[in-house]
Amino acid sequence: MYDQTRAQQPSDQPPRRPEHHSTAPDALVPPDDRDAVLTRLRMAINSFADTPREALEEAEGAYDEAVAHLAEALTERRRVLHESWHDRDPGTASEELRVALRQYREITQRLLRT
């Protein structure tokens, strides 16, 4: 019997996705710092069976380190964003101010989603 679904497919190749730049937001924590925290957390998880208390202390330390990195990153992001609009001439184009507002909105929404 003839497979009609096979006849309808133009090729065996998967459809090509259009090339585009990622619209994903930049990571707040630099990759090296993120990787160090994740390594520390993995070590805690892997050592739990042998030394549960020490593993929990290590996991807590990884958590504290992640929070500290995130706080530093958010403080710096706020400083840069604030400088982008705060000391500008009062006649600054509304489009420039709209961009700053959009950035505040995006970062705040990211924080509330996680």
N, C-alpha and C positions, 0 to 999 in steps of 0.2 A: 504494500500500500504506500502511496506517495505522501510524504510529510509536507503539508502545505505551509507550516510555520517556517520550515527550512527555506522554502522557496521565497518567502517574503523578506528574508533578511538580506540586505545588500552585500554584506561581506562578513567574514569571520572575525574581522578586527573590531575591537571595542570602539564605540563612538569617541571621536576626539573631543576633548573638552577645550573650549576656547581659552587661550592663554590670557591671564590677567594677573595683575598684582594683587597680593594678599591685602584684604581690608582688615585683617585681624589686628587688634591693637598691640602695641609693643608690650613686651613683658615688663612688668614693674621691677622685678628682681633680676639682676644680671645673671646670665646662664651659669657662670662659674660659681656664684654664691648659691644659686638654686641647686646646682648639682652637689655642692658640698653638704647642704642641708639634707637633700634626699639620700645621699650616701650615709650620713649619720643616722637617719631614720631607718634605712634598710638594715644597718648594723644592729640597731636596737631590736628590730623585729626578728632578725635572725638569731639573736642571742637570748631571746625571751625564754626559751625552753630550759636553758642551762642556768640563767641568772635573771629571773623575772624582775626583781627590784632594780637591779642595775640597768636592765633594759628599759624599764619605765623612766628611770632618771635620765637616760640617754635620749629617749623619745621626748621627754619634757624639754631637755636642752635643745633638741632640734626644733621643737615648736617655738621656744623662746627666740632662737636664732632667726627663724623664718619671720616671726613677728617684728623683730628688730630691723631686719633687712627691708621688710615691707614698709615699716614706719619711716625709715630713712628715704626710701624711694618716693613715698607719697609726699613727704616734706619737700623734697627736691622738686618733684613735679609741680607742687603748688607754688613754690617760689618762682619757677620759670614761667608758669602760666600767669601768675600775678604780675610779674614784670612785663609780660607781653602786652598788658593793657592799662595797668594802673597809672603809670607816670606819663602816659601819652597826652598829647595835645587834646584839649576838650573837643576839638573839631575832628578827631579821628573818625574815619569812615565807619559807618555802622556795620559794614561787612566785616571789618577787622574785629569789631567787638562781638559780632555774631559768631565768629570762629572761636573766640575765647569762650563764649557761653556754651557752644557746642562741646568744646573740650571738657569744661566743668561737668556738663551733663553726662558725657560718655564715661568719664572716670567715676563719677558718683554712681551711675547705674552699674558699672562693673563691680564696684565695691558691694553694692546691695544684692547683686545676683549670686555672689559666692557665699 
